[in-house]
Amino acid sequence: MEIDFFKMTNHNIYIKISKLIYKIVIATSVLFFLTVYTFFQKQKLDNIQEPQFYCGTCMDEMNNPRIIEMNNPNLIKNVFGETLFKNNCSQCHNADASMVVGPGLAGVKERRDEEWLIKWIQNPQKVIQSGDKYAINLFEKFNKTEMTAFTNFREEEILAILEYIDEYNKSQRAIP
């Protein structure tokens, strides 16, 4: 039995070349996948739009431009209060007078003082358990639905929410 070293060497070369091609295809595929993935991630980030300002007007909603005084320190508080309200309160309350699960909040500072509202927002059950007639009536009027206690809210955060509610309702009255 004769061994043909020439054929054996060619066969080994073919195996090595095919393994090399396989590795190149895998590496190219991984690089292609990473490139496409990175491209789409960048597209997601590029689509996040910051509010556009033009001559002091915030054009964050095309059909609802708001006039903003650029050096107004209340702007930050209003945006902060709006964000807190929308993230924590709007599931159960409207900033206007319309009811959702709980009462509409227009004029809430006229119905109760800030000290009471802070206690109520931080722990409504404690206010009810203290025997506060207004709190008990409110609780019963809304089918004894317990309002979430926001014990982690600081006084400044609650005041920012209340300020947002006031500003929202003032802006609604200003619209013809």
Beta strands, then each sheet from edge to edge (+ up, - down):
strand 1: 53-54
strand 2: 57-58
strand 3: 66-67
sheet 1: 1+ 2- 3+
end
